[in-house]
Amino acid sequence: MSYRYDFAPTPFGDALAVFSDDGIVSFDLSESADPGVPWLLESVSRRLGAVPEATPGAADELTEALDSYFDGEPVRFDEHFAFDWRLVDGFSRSALQTVCTIPWGETMSYGEVAVLAGSPGAARAVGSACRQTPLSVIVPVHRVIRSDGAPGHYGAYPERKRYLLDLEREASAARS
């Protein structure tokens, strides 16, 4: 198996996009102003058991789709790109695959995702899967909210979740 990486710009900064022969294996927003910090690549390399090769241009198609998404187009990334789920297993994978089915501009509670993923009562596990997803943004975990309608967190960046929810809500309203 070979791995390659490139960076894709987002409104939150550049994201590290890692690809395997099977698809996108990781899309990780840097928590630093410098997306090239070695620890970000080290972290994914450790989880993969291999060091991805820098491949400028590898994320060009993904960047185009992200540009459309951030321009308010209802992009469903799993319909345009193969996801390589090797960094996620068990219920977390089921939960994240269920999250991919939440339509653009809509939300679902952690409990609702748990039911659809086959484990009623596993709302906290859904929250953990969302928090630990290796495919931030392109798996729309921002669409998973608390049962009281509050957005909840988005890792350490709840403002990013609010931004994404507002983007989709406003774009959906403009389309109506």
C-alpha positions in Angstrom: 0.0 0.0 0.0 1.3 3.4 -0.9 0.4 6.7 0.8 0.7 10.3 -0.4 -0.1 13.6 1.1 -0.8 17.2 0.1 -2.4 20.2 1.7 -5.9 21.5 0.9 -6.9 25.1 1.9 -10.0 25.6 4.0 -11.4 28.7 5.7 -9.9 27.3 8.9 -6.4 27.0 7.4 -4.7 24.3 5.4 -5.7 20.7 6.0 -3.4 17.7 5.6 -5.0 15.3 3.1 -3.6 11.8 3.1 -4.5 9.4 0.3 -3.9 5.6 0.1 -4.3 3.5 -3.0 -7.9 2.9 -1.8 -9.0 6.6 -1.2 -8.8 9.4 1.3 -7.5 8.0 4.5 -7.2 11.2 6.5 -8.2 14.8 6.3 -6.9 16.7 9.3 -7.2 20.3 10.1 -4.1 21.6 11.7 -4.4 23.1 15.2 -1.4 25.2 14.4 -0.9 28.3 12.2 1.7 26.2 10.4 0.1 23.2 8.7 3.4 21.7 7.8 4.3 21.1 11.4 6.0 17.7 11.7 3.7 16.3 14.4 0.7 16.4 12.2 2.3 14.1 9.6 4.0 12.1 12.4 0.6 11.4 14.0 -1.0 10.0 10.8 2.2 8.1 9.9 2.2 6.4 13.3 -1.5 5.4 12.9 -0.9 4.1 9.3 2.4 2.4 10.1 3.9 4.1 7.1 5.2 7.5 6.1 3.1 9.1 3.2 5.1 10.7 0.4 4.7 14.4 -0.3 2.8 14.7 -3.6 2.0 18.2 -4.7 -1.2 18.2 -6.6 -2.6 15.1 -4.9 -5.4 17.1 -3.3 -6.3 19.2 -6.3 -9.7 17.5 -7.0 -10.5 17.5 -3.3 -9.6 21.2 -3.1 -12.0 21.9 -6.0 -14.8 20.1 -4.2 -14.0 21.9 -0.9 -14.1 25.2 -2.8 -17.5 24.4 -4.1 -18.6 23.3 -0.6 -17.4 26.5 1.1 -19.1 28.5 -1.7 -22.4 27.0 -0.6 -22.8 24.1 -3.0 -24.3 20.9 -1.4 -21.2 18.6 -1.9 -21.5 15.1 -0.6 -17.8 14.1 -0.4 -18.4 10.4 -0.1 -20.2 10.4 -3.5 -17.2 12.0 -5.2 -14.3 10.4 -3.5 -13.5 7.0 -2.1 -12.9 6.9 1.6 -10.4 4.5 3.0 -11.7 3.7 6.5 -8.6 1.9 7.7 -8.1 4.3 10.6 -11.6 3.7 12.0 -13.2 0.4 13.0 -16.1 -1.1 14.8 -19.0 1.0 15.9 -17.0 4.2 15.2 -16.9 3.3 11.5 -20.6 2.5 11.5 -21.4 5.8 13.2 -19.3 7.8 10.8 -20.7 6.0 7.7 -24.1 6.8 9.0 -23.1 10.5 9.5 -22.2 10.6 5.8 -25.9 10.0 5.0 -27.2 13.1 6.8 -28.4 15.4 4.0 -26.8 18.8 3.4 -28.3 21.5 5.6 -29.9 19.0 7.9 -28.9 17.7 11.3 -29.4 14.6 13.4 -28.9 14.0 17.1 -26.1 11.8 18.5 -28.9 9.4 19.7 -30.5 9.3 16.3 -27.2 8.5 14.7 -26.6 5.7 17.3 -30.0 4.1 16.4 -29.3 4.3 12.6 -25.8 2.9 13.2 -27.3 -0.1 14.9 -26.6 0.6 18.6 -29.4 2.5 20.3 -28.2 4.1 23.5 -24.7 4.6 22.1 -25.0 8.4 21.8 -21.8 9.0 23.7 -19.9 6.6 21.4 -21.2 8.5 18.4 -19.8 11.7 20.0 -16.5 10.0 20.5 -16.5 8.8 16.9 -17.3 12.3 15.7 -14.6 13.9 17.9 -11.9 11.4 16.7 -12.8 11.2 13.0 -9.8 11.1 10.8 -11.9 12.7 8.1 -12.8 16.1 9.5 -15.2 18.2 7.4 -15.5 15.7 4.6 -17.4 13.4 6.9 -20.0 15.9 8.1 -19.8 15.3 11.8 -20.7 19.0 12.2 -24.3 17.9 11.3 -24.5 15.8 14.5 -26.0 17.9 17.3 -27.3 17.4 20.9 -30.8 16.2 21.4 -31.8 19.6 22.8 -30.9 21.2 19.4 -27.7 22.8 20.7 -24.7 22.3 18.3 -22.4 20.8 21.0 -18.7 20.8 20.4 -16.5 20.1 17.4 -13.3 19.0 19.0 -11.7 22.0 20.5 -13.3 24.3 17.9 -17.1 24.8 18.5 -16.9 27.9 16.4 -16.0 25.8 13.3 -19.1 23.7 13.9 -21.2 26.8 14.1 -19.6 28.1 10.9 -20.3 24.9 9.0 -23.9 24.7 10.2 -24.5 28.3 9.4 -22.9 27.9 5.9 -25.2 25.0 5.1 -28.3 26.6 6.6 -27.8 29.9 4.8 -27.0 28.2 1.4 -30.1 26.0 1.8 -32.3 29.1 2.5 -30.8 30.9 -0.5 -31.7 27.9 -2.7 -35.4 27.9 -1.5 
